[in-house]
């Protein structure tokens, strides 16, 4: 979501100013270039530019050199208010066709428009800037990508030049170092190297093929989450993959999400939609029986497989896909009980995230968007319940105005990974509106019919997205309990293979996922293979180990641990599994 003028921080202003300097340098180097716009984004900025030839690495370096001259000149940023006619004249003389189109869009919505001047450059912009170009102390252009003008696929393709800027070189160097580390941790790269998953052109964009190791990792994640739900009184349900479009009209999803839904017509000419959400199915299950206040809270849980017709330009490995699974639950509660239920879900979320090694978190509450359903009173009660639960638990949070779901406000949990990046994960949404639309009821202690409140919540969110985050957090070196292969038994030579099978059998008998690497390659090559595949433990067996009836243990992270009795090693490894040590 684009930031408002009021939301611009000093760093946003600096980066936005640097985007102007980028556009200014491009116009100096390529006078026929036509400019789009350049906002600050998370981690930097970009500017959309239309050029007949694609920009390469050398071009970015030349543009950076020109930007340095503009920064050195220390031009002040001067903002002027002008009438639309004057703005049109300015940019018509410059032959800036995209700016002229923007002026046409803006005219009528504002009496005056804003232009910003620094040195020989004039741009159309209403957002705040730094005082002068000289305040841009450290910057770097990072990449180029294609982007449709205004995000519409029938529009011209722009070159989106990305960059970043900081108040000091030290901060920039730290960012670039983290960026390089992020490249090494890219889950798409790791997924290929570790043979976890693939995305195939023949299958379609945004659709994941899980290979054996990736499917096993997903199973381990889901198995843990399912067991934790059962411990907390959730009941498992499964809804159909498709529902009549009438259901989605009733829920409001048809109005708010239709462009992201896959729809089709059956033989009887009825329209159906592949489910993008699980909530309508859970409400229909609720309605199959009479409910009493004694039955509440009622917690329905589903590993729900959903499909969303995401635009191809936003698809990104496991993080943004068209077919994914949510650890989705809907809690039906009395209005008096919702705050306690929300607090319980917060505890559940923190426990699961801690277990997976995500102990650094940010909490946000998103409030009512302009386009929404439900009464103002219900929205206030829902938000008060969310805030009340967090306050009682002394959990700090920030408010994100207007970013709630269309049916209710929400708590979002962002987790920070090993290199400090924030990832959207868990969510809790408080909803008075959909129970009203689906006419959900329960019989109260007074014998009268009442309306339940529904809490939508997901702990992991998308299993795919969580799995991608997990891979990047650990750089593929997963904890022992999550590693698809936990032990690699490596006999030094062929005569040692019978003992290797004996040891592997004992490990498998104790529940460890164990492979044996026969002596078809050199010992060093087999150890490197296990290390590259990020297997937590390698058990090397030769003459000394056979004679001593012991094993030589090598750790993925700590290297050679020396000889050990098999029973001692098993006890240590089992403790590591039980405690789920990261």
RODO-2510 file (C-alpha; in nm, 4 decimals, decimal comma):
residues 582
     n   res          X          Y          Z
     1     x     0,0000     0,0000     0,0000
     2     x     0,1347     0,3430    -0,0980
     3     x     0,2264     0,5755     0,1873
     4     x     0,0407     0,8988     0,2471
     5     x     0,2250     1,2310     0,2786
     6     x     0,1908     1,2080     0,6574
     7     x     0,3498     0,8604     0,6685
     8     x     0,6784     0,9684     0,5066
     9     x     0,9725     0,9290     0,7458
    10     x     1,3011     1,1180     0,7088
    11     x     1,4493     0,8074     0,5443
    12     x     1,1519     0,7896     0,3041
    13     x     1,2139     1,1529     0,2116
    14     x     1,5815     1,0830     0,1497
    15     x     1,5066     0,7818    -0,0697
    16     x     1,2307     0,9603    -0,2571
    17     x     1,4715     1,2448    -0,3230
    18     x     1,7275     0,9948    -0,4495
    19     x     1,4650     0,8567    -0,6890
    20     x     1,4338     1,2094    -0,8349
    21     x     1,8109     1,2293    -0,8673
    22     x     1,8022     0,8960    -1,0515
    23     x     1,5418     1,0277    -1,2966
    24     x     1,7433     1,3483    -1,3400
    25     x     2,0600     1,1504    -1,4196
    26     x     1,8718     0,9277    -1,6658
    27     x     1,7416     1,2335    -1,8531
    28     x     2,0951     1,3679    -1,8764
    29     x     2,2277     1,0378    -2,0111
    30     x     1,9222     0,9499    -2,2224
    31     x     1,7371     1,2699    -2,3247
    32     x     1,4614     1,0763    -2,5083
    33     x     1,3725     0,8686    -2,1999
    34     x     1,0178     0,9127    -2,0744
    35     x     0,9574     0,9120    -1,7011
    36     x     0,6913     0,7447    -1,4898
    37     x     0,7142     0,7852    -1,1135
    38     x     0,9544     0,6921    -0,8334
    39     x     0,8245     0,6153    -0,4824
    40     x     1,0165     0,4941    -0,1781
    41     x     0,9522     0,1263    -0,1004
    42     x     1,0655    -0,1089     0,1733
    43     x     1,4453    -0,1106     0,1651
    44     x     1,4873     0,1627    -0,0967
    45     x     1,3110     0,3182    -0,3960
    46     x     1,2449     0,2685    -0,7645
    47     x     1,1697     0,4813    -1,0695
    48     x     0,9754     0,3626    -1,3761
    49     x     1,1403     0,4739    -1,7002
    50     x     1,0520     0,4072    -2,0641
    51     x     1,3552     0,3482    -2,2846
    52     x     1,3844     0,1700    -2,6204
    53     x     1,6917    -0,0288    -2,5089
    54     x     1,7259    -0,2347    -2,1889
    55     x     1,9610    -0,1025    -1,9213
    56     x     2,2508    -0,3255    -1,8165
    57     x     2,5001    -0,3315    -1,5296
    58     x     2,7380    -0,0895    -1,7052
    59     x     2,4498     0,1519    -1,7712
    60     x     2,3576     0,1548    -1,4015
    61     x     2,7179     0,2349    -1,3118
    62     x     2,7188     0,5281    -1,5581
    63     x     2,3870     0,6548    -1,4174
    64     x     2,5276     0,6301    -1,0633
    65     x     2,8279     0,8422    -1,1684
    66     x     2,5916     1,1082    -1,3038
    67     x     2,3839     1,0912    -0,9850
    68     x     2,7011     1,1563    -0,7827
    69     x     2,7519     1,4819    -0,9774
    70     x     2,3963     1,5925    -0,8982
    71     x     2,4461     1,5122    -0,5292
    72     x     2,7761     1,7036    -0,5306
    73     x     2,6017     2,0060    -0,6803
    74     x     2,3755     2,0200    -0,3725
    75     x     2,0688     2,1494    -0,5592
    76     x     1,7847     2,2519    -0,3266
    77     x     1,4497     2,0758    -0,3779
    78     x     1,1930     2,3481    -0,4446
    79     x     0,8231     2,2572    -0,4520
    80     x     0,5773     2,4759    -0,6413
    81     x     0,1999     2,4588    -0,6721
    82     x     0,0746     2,5080    -1,0279
    83     x    -0,2561     2,4853    -1,2085
    84     x    -0,3169     2,1746    -1,4189
    85     x    -0,2907     2,3800    -1,7380
    86     x     0,0540     2,5095    -1,6405
    87     x     0,1698     2,1608    -1,5398
    88     x     0,0506     2,0294    -1,8746
    89     x     0,2471     2,3002    -2,0533
    90     x     0,5678     2,2223    -1,8587
    91     x     0,5605     1,8491    -1,9352
    92     x     0,4331     1,8869    -2,2900
    93     x     0,7463     2,0892    -2,3696
    94     x     0,9499     1,8045    -2,2216
    95     x     0,7490     1,5469    -2,4216
    96     x     0,6808     1,3535    -2,1000
    97     x     0,3764     1,1579    -2,2180
    98     x     0,3360     0,9546    -1,8971
    99     x     0,3400     1,2707    -1,6858
   100     x     0,0747     1,4229    -1,9141
   101     x    -0,1420     1,1147    -1,8668
   102     x    -0,1002     1,1480    -1,4897
   103     x    -0,2012     1,5141    -1,5058
   104     x    -0,5187     1,4136    -1,6924
   105     x    -0,5935     1,1621    -1,4161
   106     x    -0,5287     1,4166    -1,1406
   107     x    -0,7138     1,7084    -1,2938
   108     x    -1,0492     1,7545    -1,1287
   109     x    -0,9350     1,5863    -0,8066
   110     x    -0,7169     1,8822    -0,7074
   111     x    -0,7302     2,2513    -0,7915
   112     x    -0,3509     2,2698    -0,8041
   113     x    -0,0746     2,0210    -0,8704
   114     x     0,2783     2,0115    -0,7319
   115     x     0,6018     2,0247    -0,9283
   116     x     0,9454     1,9835    -0,7720
   117     x     1,2559     2,1492    -0,9137
   118     x     1,6188     2,0683    -0,8369
   119     x     1,8816     2,2251    -1,0645
   120     x     1,7926     2,1608    -1,4291
   121     x     1,5269     1,9016    -1,3488
   122     x     1,1513     1,9395    -1,2957
   123     x     0,9243     1,6572    -1,1863
   124     x     0,5566     1,6148    -1,1045
   125     x     0,5278     1,5133    -0,7381
   126     x     0,3231     1,5891    -0,4259
   127     x     0,5360     1,3965    -0,1749
   128     x     0,7984     1,5447     0,0599
   129     x     1,1726     1,5565    -0,0106
   130     x     1,5003     1,6242     0,1649
   131     x     1,6118     1,9877     0,1702
   132     x     1,8740     1,9369    -0,1036
   133     x     2,0481     1,6738    -0,3140
   134     x     2,3648     1,7112    -0,1054
   135     x     2,1948     1,5368     0,1895
   136     x     2,1979     1,2090    -0,0048
   137     x     2,5204     1,0766     0,1475
   138     x     2,5122     0,7125     0,0375
   139     x     2,3192     0,5451    -0,2434
   140     x     2,3334     0,2450    -0,4762
   141     x     2,1347     0,1303    -0,7806
   142     x     2,0629    -0,2373    -0,7247
   143     x     1,8659    -0,3848    -1,0156
   144     x     1,6343    -0,3367    -1,3137
   145     x     1,3048    -0,5146    -1,3779
   146     x     1,0161    -0,4815    -1,6206
   147     x     0,6870    -0,3318    -1,5045
   148     x     0,3693    -0,2388    -1,6890
   149     x     0,2756     0,1291    -1,6681
   150     x     0,0189     0,1582    -1,3866
   151     x     0,0396    -0,2210    -1,3445
   152     x    -0,1965    -0,2793    -1,6410
   153     x    -0,0838    -0,5539    -1,8775
   154     x    -0,2063    -0,3742    -2,1918
   155     x     0,0038    -0,0658    -2,1105
   156     x     0,3649    -0,0040    -2,2222
   157     x     0,6428    -0,1880    -2,0397
   158     x     0,8630     0,0372    -1,8262
   159     x     1,2101    -0,0345    -1,6930
   160     x     1,1832    -0,0230    -1,3166
   161     x     1,5220     0,0814    -1,1803
   162     x     1,5625    -0,0094    -0,8141
   163     x     1,8020     0,1541    -0,5714
   164     x     1,8531     0,2382    -0,2090
   165     x     1,9858     0,5315    -0,0079
   166     x     2,0944     0,5886     0,3500
   167     x     2,2081     0,8759     0,5663
   168     x     2,5589     0,7260     0,5943
   169     x     2,7947     0,4980     0,4042
   170     x     2,8147     0,2675     0,7058
   171     x     2,4397     0,2056     0,6891
   172     x     2,4576     0,1488     0,3131
   173     x     2,7452    -0,0976     0,3490
   174     x     2,5503    -0,2878     0,6144
   175     x     2,2463    -0,3033     0,3876
   176     x     2,4470    -0,4256     0,0883
   177     x     2,6138    -0,6910     0,3026
   178     x     2,2745    -0,8111     0,4230
   179     x     2,1516    -0,8092     0,0625
   180     x     2,4348    -1,0375    -0,0422
   181     x     2,3556    -1,2674     0,2488
   182     x     1,9898    -1,2641     0,1430
   183     x     2,0910    -1,3825    -0,2068
   184     x     2,2688    -1,6819    -0,0541
   185     x     1,9576    -1,7593     0,1521
   186     x     1,7075    -1,7182    -0,1337
   187     x     1,4651    -2,0067    -0,0857
   188     x     1,4281    -2,0501    -0,4630
   189     x     1,8027    -2,1137    -0,4910
   190     x     1,8017    -2,3406    -0,1846
   191     x     1,4924    -2,5257    -0,3041
   192     x     1,6750    -2,6214    -0,6225
   193     x     2,0080    -2,7039    -0,4549
   194     x     1,8451    -2,9179    -0,1854
   195     x     1,5962    -3,0718    -0,4308
   196     x     1,2945    -2,9608    -0,2255
   197     x     1,0602    -2,8187    -0,4900
   198     x     1,0296    -2,6853    -0,8424
   199     x     0,8047    -2,4492    -1,0388
   200     x     0,7666    -2,5748    -1,3936
   201     x     0,6617    -2,3853    -1,7026
   202     x     0,4625    -2,6858    -1,8244
   203     x     0,2653    -2,6881    -1,4997
   204     x     0,1952    -2,3151    -1,4868
   205     x     0,3252    -2,0124    -1,2946
   206     x     0,2769    -1,9962    -0,9183
   207     x     0,2196    -2,3728    -0,8865
   208     x     0,4558    -2,5746    -0,6680
   209     x     0,5810    -2,9286    -0,7318
   210     x     0,7101    -3,0756    -0,4051
   211     x     0,9940    -3,3240    -0,4496
   212     x     1,0331    -3,6036    -0,1895
   213     x     1,2452    -3,4044     0,0563
   214     x     1,0292    -3,0931     0,0238
   215     x     0,7091    -3,2935     0,0648
   216     x     0,8554    -3,4528     0,3785
   217     x     0,9495    -3,1118     0,5234
   218     x     0,5978    -2,9877     0,4569
   219     x     0,4550    -3,3001     0,6237
   220     x     0,6724    -3,2423     0,9338
   221     x     0,5571    -2,8797     0,9601
   222     x     0,1906    -2,9715     0,9176
   223     x     0,2119    -3,2694     1,1530
   224     x     0,3490    -3,0526     1,4347
   225     x     0,0844    -2,7848     1,3801
   226     x    -0,2013    -3,0378     1,3689
   227     x    -0,0899    -3,2010     1,6932
   228     x    -0,0727    -2,8624     1,8665
   229     x    -0,4268    -2,7794     1,7528
   230     x    -0,5624    -3,1041     1,8961
   231     x    -0,3976    -3,0231     2,2305
   232     x    -0,5906    -2,6935     2,2401
   233     x    -0,9389    -2,8247     2,1731
   234     x    -0,9693    -2,7562     1,8003
   235     x    -1,1895    -2,9849     1,5909
   236     x    -1,0706    -3,0823     1,2434
   237     x    -1,2984    -3,0129     0,9471
   238     x    -1,2514    -3,0299     0,5695
   239     x    -1,4515    -2,8230     0,3238
   240     x    -1,4901    -2,8788    -0,0511
   241     x    -1,2484    -2,7178    -0,2979
   242     x    -1,5315    -2,5539    -0,4922
   243     x    -1,8512    -2,3811    -0,3863
   244     x    -2,1356    -2,2241    -0,5801
   245     x    -2,0697    -1,8581    -0,6520
   246     x    -2,3860    -1,7745    -0,4558
   247     x    -2,1920    -1,8566    -0,1380
   248     x    -1,9124    -1,6166    -0,2303
   249     x    -2,1654    -1,3447    -0,3146
   250     x    -2,3221    -1,3913     0,0289
   251     x    -1,9865    -1,3739     0,2076
   252     x    -1,8765    -1,0648     0,0132
   253     x    -1,5686    -1,2306    -0,1342
   254     x    -1,7264    -1,2163    -0,4801
   255     x    -1,7341    -0,8372    -0,4598
   256     x    -1,3945    -0,7900    -0,2991
   257     x    -1,1879    -1,0764    -0,4470
   258     x    -1,3553    -1,1832    -0,7733
   259     x    -1,0565    -1,0800    -0,9854
   260     x    -0,8437    -1,3161    -0,7738
   261     x    -1,0881    -1,6099    -0,7958
   262     x    -1,0932    -1,8975    -1,0427
   263     x    -1,4552    -1,9404    -1,1592
   264     x    -1,6211    -2,1816    -1,3999
   265     x    -1,9655    -2,3084    -1,5003
   266     x    -2,0891    -2,6638    -1,4538
   267     x    -2,3135    -2,8681    -1,6845
   268     x    -2,6242    -2,7139    -1,5281
   269     x    -2,4918    -2,3654    -1,6155
   270     x    -2,4384    -2,2821    -1,2471
   271     x    -2,1261    -2,0802    -1,1704
   272     x    -1,8794    -2,2198    -0,9180
   273     x    -1,5580    -2,0793    -0,7731
   274     x    -1,2476    -2,2594    -0,6500
   275     x    -1,2195    -2,1479    -0,2906
   276     x    -0,9752    -1,8622    -0,2190
   277     x    -1,0722    -1,8734     0,1523
   278     x    -1,1935    -2,1367     0,3990
   279     x    -1,4299    -1,9266     0,6109
   280     x    -1,7604    -1,9760     0,4191
   281     x    -1,7183    -2,3549     0,4364
   282     x    -1,6679    -2,3436     0,8130
   283     x    -1,9779    -2,1266     0,8586
   284     x    -2,1865    -2,3702     0,6530
   285     x    -2,0659    -2,6535     0,8791
   286     x    -2,1618    -2,4447     1,1853
   287     x    -2,5154    -2,4070     1,0489
   288     x    -2,5752    -2,7839     1,0213
   289     x    -2,6713    -2,8133     1,3886
   290     x    -2,8324    -2,6090     1,6606
   291     x    -2,5713    -2,4476     1,8839
   292     x    -2,5919    -2,3514     2,2500
   293     x    -2,3779    -2,1129     2,4511
   294     x    -2,2509    -2,4296     2,6228
   295     x    -2,0996    -2,5403     2,2874
   296     x    -1,8993    -2,2183     2,2530
   297     x    -1,6230    -2,1446     2,1892
   298     x    -1,6350    -2,3818     1,8932
   299     x    -1,2990    -2,4071     1,7171
   300     x    -1,2941    -2,5474     1,3614
   301     x    -0,9507    -2,6148     1,2101
   302     x    -0,8567    -2,7065     0,8539
   303     x    -0,5344    -2,7430     0,6593
   304     x    -0,7248    -2,5676     0,3842
   305     x    -0,5991    -2,5784     0,0276
   306     x    -0,6971    -2,2572    -0,1556
   307     x    -0,6418    -2,1048    -0,4999
   308     x    -0,6031    -1,7381    -0,5885
   309     x    -0,5553    -1,5974    -0,9354
   310     x    -0,2584    -1,3779    -0,8478
   311     x    -0,1091    -1,1614    -1,1213
   312     x     0,1972    -1,3235    -1,2727
   313     x     0,4108    -1,0181    -1,1908
   314     x     0,3749    -1,0685    -0,8138
   315     x     0,4437    -1,4431    -0,8039
   316     x     0,7622    -1,5205    -0,6107
   317     x     0,8783    -1,8741    -0,5361
   318     x     0,6960    -2,0151    -0,2326
   319     x     0,6227    -1,6687    -0,0966
   320     x     0,3510    -1,5757    -0,3468
   321     x     0,1775    -1,8614    -0,5277
   322     x    -0,1585    -1,9417    -0,6861
   323     x    -0,2277    -2,2642    -0,4965
   324     x    -0,1395    -2,2863    -0,1272
   325     x    -0,2459    -2,4265     0,2080
   326     x    -0,3444    -2,2315     0,5179
   327     x    -0,3440    -2,3642     0,8742
   328     x    -0,6798    -2,1988     0,9001
   329     x    -0,9203    -2,1959     1,1927
   330     x    -1,2431    -2,0181     1,2743
   331     x    -1,3494    -1,9784     1,6343
   332     x    -1,7193    -1,9166     1,7037
   333     x    -1,7557    -1,7376     2,0364
   334     x    -2,0001    -1,5433     2,2465
   335     x    -1,9319    -1,1677     2,2284
   336     x    -1,8242    -1,1803     2,5942
   337     x    -1,5663    -1,4486     2,5252
   338     x    -1,3806    -1,3086     2,2250
   339     x    -1,1063    -1,1232     2,4132
   340     x    -1,0074    -1,4366     2,6071
   341     x    -1,0082    -1,6408     2,2847
   342     x    -0,7891    -1,3838     2,1101
   343     x    -0,5453    -1,3885     2,4037
   344     x    -0,5331    -1,7690     2,3812
   345     x    -0,4553    -1,7515     2,0078
   346     x    -0,1765    -1,4997     2,0751
   347     x    -0,0207    -1,7498     2,3199
   348     x    -0,0570    -2,0263     2,0603
   349     x     0,1101    -1,8154     1,7903
   350     x     0,4032    -1,7208     2,0123
   351     x     0,4554    -2,0832     2,1187
   352     x     0,4638    -2,2097     1,7579
   353     x     0,6907    -1,9303     1,6346
   354     x     0,9275    -1,9825     1,9283
   355     x     0,9436    -2,3539     1,8488
   356     x     1,0433    -2,2857     1,4888
   357     x     1,3095    -2,0396     1,6080
   358     x     1,1350    -1,7064     1,5378
   359     x     1,1613    -1,5218     1,8683
   360     x     1,1892    -1,1657     1,7327
   361     x     0,8477    -1,0293     1,6328
   362     x     0,6523    -0,7149     1,5483
   363     x     0,2775    -0,6865     1,6121
   364     x     0,0355    -0,4673     1,4157
   365     x    -0,3369    -0,3978     1,4483
   366     x    -0,5008    -0,3015     1,1187
   367     x    -0,8222    -0,0977     1,1362
   368     x    -1,1287    -0,0555     0,9179
   369     x    -1,0607     0,0093     0,5465
   370     x    -1,2780     0,2463     0,3430
   371     x    -1,4319    -0,0420     0,1480
   372     x    -1,5792    -0,2734     0,4136
   373     x    -1,8949    -0,4314     0,5559
   374     x    -2,0507    -0,4224     0,9028
   375     x    -2,1552    -0,1502     1,1453
   376     x    -1,9247     0,1055     1,3013
   377     x    -2,0203    -0,0192     1,6471
   378     x    -1,9214    -0,3769     1,5647
   379     x    -1,5893    -0,2627     1,4209
   380     x    -1,5146    -0,0690     1,7398
   381     x    -1,6020    -0,3685     1,9583
   382     x    -1,3853    -0,5968     1,7462
   383     x    -1,0872    -0,3615     1,7589
   384     x    -1,1299    -0,3130     2,1339
   385     x    -1,1168    -0,6915     2,1826
   386     x    -0,7957    -0,7199     1,9785
   387     x    -0,6286    -0,4333     2,1626
   388     x    -0,7551    -0,5520     2,5012
   389     x    -0,6040    -0,8987     2,4538
   390     x    -0,2633    -0,7542     2,3617
   391     x    -0,2664    -0,5006     2,6440
   392     x    -0,3467    -0,7637     2,9058
   393     x    -0,0510    -0,9654     2,7844
   394     x     0,1722    -0,6533     2,7748
   395     x     0,2421    -0,7095     2,4048
   396     x     0,3466    -0,3857     2,2287
   397     x     0,1818    -0,3133     1,8934
   398     x     0,1363    -0,0408     1,6370
   399     x    -0,1793     0,0693     1,4559
   400     x    -0,2026     0,0456     1,0757
   401     x    -0,4936     0,2673     0,9823
   402     x    -0,7322     0,1362     0,7145
   403     x    -0,5494    -0,1914     0,6461
   404     x    -0,7941    -0,4388     0,8014
   405     x    -0,9874    -0,7117     0,6180
   406     x    -1,3153    -0,6033     0,4577
   407     x    -1,5123    -0,7821     0,7347
   408     x    -1,3093    -0,6911     1,0435
   409     x    -0,9937    -0,5520     1,2065
   410     x    -0,6944    -0,7808     1,2541
   411     x    -0,3741    -0,8508     1,4409
   412     x    -0,0801    -0,9320     1,2132
   413     x     0,2416    -1,0855     1,3422
   414     x     0,5638    -1,0146     1,1547
   415     x     0,8573    -1,2397     1,2331
   416     x     1,2204    -1,1375     1,1948
   417     x     1,4631    -1,3849     1,0449
   418     x     1,8315    -1,4495     1,1143
   419     x     1,9428    -1,1435     0,9155
   420     x     1,6774    -0,9049     1,0471
   421     x     1,4198    -0,9137     0,7664
   422     x     1,0513    -0,8949     0,8629
   423     x     0,8043    -1,1493     0,7206
   424     x     0,4257    -1,1383     0,7473
   425     x     0,3100    -1,4588     0,9138
   426     x     0,0284    -1,5136     1,1639
   427     x    -0,3017    -1,3269     1,1655
   428     x    -0,6052    -1,2943     1,3966
   429     x    -0,9193    -1,1278     1,2566
   430     x    -1,2267    -1,0413     1,4616
   431     x    -1,5502    -1,0564     1,2620
   432     x    -1,9033    -0,9555     1,3569
   433     x    -2,0162    -0,9124     0,9941
   434     x    -2,0010    -1,2593     0,8332
   435     x    -2,1966    -1,4344     1,1133
   436     x    -2,4686    -1,1769     1,0385
   437     x    -2,4564    -1,2459     0,6641
   438     x    -2,4784    -1,6218     0,7169
   439     x    -2,7419    -1,5895     0,9911
   440     x    -2,5381    -1,7852     1,2455
   441     x    -2,7036    -1,8325     1,5836
   442     x    -2,6670    -1,9933     1,9227
   443     x    -2,9104    -2,0277     2,2111
   444     x    -2,8029    -1,8221     2,5101
   445     x    -2,8474    -1,8919     2,8823
   446     x    -3,1642    -1,6833     2,8596
   447     x    -3,3134    -1,9265     2,6067
   448     x    -3,3058    -1,6637     2,3312
   449     x    -3,1222    -1,6675     1,9975
   450     x    -2,7968    -1,4725     1,9796
   451     x    -2,5347    -1,4025     1,7132
   452     x    -2,1844    -1,5487     1,7633
   453     x    -1,8671    -1,3593     1,6801
   454     x    -1,6203    -1,5313     1,4484
   455     x    -1,2434    -1,5124     1,4914
   456     x    -1,0491    -1,5960     1,1756
   457     x    -0,6923    -1,6990     1,2565
   458     x    -0,3887    -1,8654     1,1022
   459     x    -0,0701    -1,9486     1,2914
   460     x     0,1708    -2,0131     1,0048
   461     x    -0,0450    -1,8332     0,7498
   462     x     0,0380    -1,9923     0,4162
   463     x     0,2320    -2,3169     0,4693
   464     x     0,4189    -2,2446     0,1455
   465     x     0,5172    -1,8962     0,2534
   466     x     0,6182    -2,0190     0,5986
   467     x     0,8298    -2,2954     0,4459
   468     x     1,0083    -2,0423     0,2223
   469     x     1,0684    -1,8170     0,5221
   470     x     1,1994    -2,1102     0,7241
   471     x     1,4475    -2,2057     0,4500
   472     x     1,5798    -1,8492     0,4312
   473     x     1,5956    -1,8089     0,8102
   474     x     1,8138    -2,1182     0,8480
   475     x     1,9858    -2,0793     0,5084
   476     x     1,8640    -2,4324     0,4371
   477     x     2,0409    -2,5799     0,7443
   478     x     1,7196    -2,6871     0,9176
   479     x     1,7107    -2,7996     1,2826
   480     x     1,7437    -3,1742     1,3411
   481     x     1,3692    -3,2252     1,4008
   482     x     1,2817    -3,0677     1,0640
   483     x     1,5628    -3,2023     0,8442
   484     x     1,4298    -3,4453     0,5808
   485     x     1,7513    -3,6481     0,6199
   486     x     1,8793    -3,6339     0,9770
   487     x     2,1735    -3,8749     0,9619
   488     x     2,4078    -3,9748     0,6806
   489     x     2,5989    -4,2950     0,7550
   490     x     2,9256    -4,3048     0,5570
   491     x     3,1376    -4,6222     0,5495
   492     x     3,5032    -4,5474     0,4706
   493     x     3,5282    -4,8402     0,2253
   494     x     3,3340    -5,1457     0,1042
   495     x     3,4412    -5,3738     0,3942
   496     x     3,2824    -5,1262     0,6381
   497     x     2,9392    -5,1289     0,4695
   498     x     2,7882    -5,4146     0,6788
   499     x     2,8636    -5,2213     0,9993
   500     x     2,7206    -4,9074     0,8349
   501     x     2,3924    -5,0929     0,7674
   502     x     2,3876    -5,2176     1,1266
   503     x     2,4331    -4,8622     1,2639
   504     x     2,1787    -4,7196     1,0174
   505     x     1,9285    -4,9836     1,1299
   506     x     1,9728    -4,8798     1,4938
   507     x     1,9274    -4,5132     1,4022
   508     x     1,6142    -4,5866     1,2001
   509     x     1,4838    -4,8032     1,4837
   510     x     1,5175    -4,5032     1,7155
   511     x     1,3085    -4,2977     1,4712
   512     x     1,5796    -4,1062     1,2836
   513     x     1,5526    -4,0427     0,9112
   514     x     1,8781    -4,2039     0,8006
   515     x     2,0549    -4,2635     0,4694
   516     x     2,3604    -4,4775     0,3938
   517     x     2,6150    -4,3508     0,1410
   518     x     2,7879    -4,6606    -0,0060
   519     x     3,1580    -4,6423    -0,0914
   520     x     3,1167    -4,5692    -0,4613
   521     x     3,2936    -4,2326    -0,4303
   522     x     3,5809    -4,0999    -0,2206
   523     x     3,5225    -4,0472     0,1479
   524     x     3,5852    -3,6718     0,1134
   525     x     3,3351    -3,6431    -0,1725
   526     x     3,0644    -3,8216     0,0302
   527     x     3,1228    -3,6017     0,3348
   528     x     3,1056    -3,2916     0,1111
   529     x     2,7814    -3,4214    -0,0434
   530     x     2,6191    -3,4618     0,2981
   531     x     2,7508    -3,1187     0,4016
   532     x     2,6172    -2,9570     0,0820
   533     x     2,2802    -3,1233     0,1386
   534     x     2,2900    -2,9766     0,4918
   535     x     2,2452    -3,3090     0,6718
   536     x     2,2781    -3,2368     1,0475
   537     x     2,4947    -3,5393     1,1389
   538     x     2,7383    -3,7585     0,9449
   539     x     2,8382    -4,0931     1,0962
   540     x     3,1756    -4,2028     0,9552
   541     x     3,2665    -4,5690     1,0043
   542     x     3,6033    -4,7344     0,9458
   543     x     3,8327    -4,9959     1,1013
   544     x     3,8751    -4,8040     1,4288
   545     x     3,5009    -4,7687     1,4795
   546     x     3,4357    -5,1368     1,4046
   547     x     3,7087    -5,2493     1,6454
   548     x     3,5849    -5,0173     1,9228
   549     x     3,2163    -5,0827     1,8423
   550     x     3,1673    -4,7069     1,8326
   551     x     3,0819    -4,4400     1,5771
   552     x     3,2702    -4,1285     1,4596
   553     x     3,0320    -3,8317     1,4553
   554     x     3,0642    -3,5257     1,2385
   555     x     2,8307    -3,2275     1,2890
   556     x     2,7136    -3,0072     1,0036
   557     x     2,7916    -2,6963     1,2061
   558     x     3,0634    -2,7998     1,4552
   559     x     3,2687    -3,0378     1,2401
   560     x     3,4383    -3,3498     1,3787
   561     x     3,2991    -3,4471     1,7219
   562     x     3,5153    -3,7583     1,7615
   563     x     3,4176    -4,1124     1,8576
   564     x     3,1106    -4,1902     2,0643
   565     x     2,9168    -4,4895     2,1819
   566     x     2,6077    -4,5268     1,9637
   567     x     2,3810    -4,5300     2,2718
   568     x     2,5291    -4,2015     2,4008
   569     x     2,4861    -4,0338     2,0638
   570     x     2,1270    -4,1571     2,0364
   571     x     2,0411    -4,0074     2,3756
   572     x     2,1940    -3,6723     2,2781
   573     x     2,0166    -3,6658     1,9410
   574     x     1,6834    -3,7654     2,0944
   575     x     1,7119    -3,4782     2,3450
   576     x     1,7785    -3,2449     2,0537
   577     x     1,4628    -3,3723     1,8825
   578     x     1,2490    -3,3503     2,1965
   579     x     1,3563    -2,9939     2,2761
   580     x     1,3367    -2,8937     1,9057
   581     x     1,6658    -2,7097     1,9469
   582     x     1,7256    -2,4628     1,6606
***
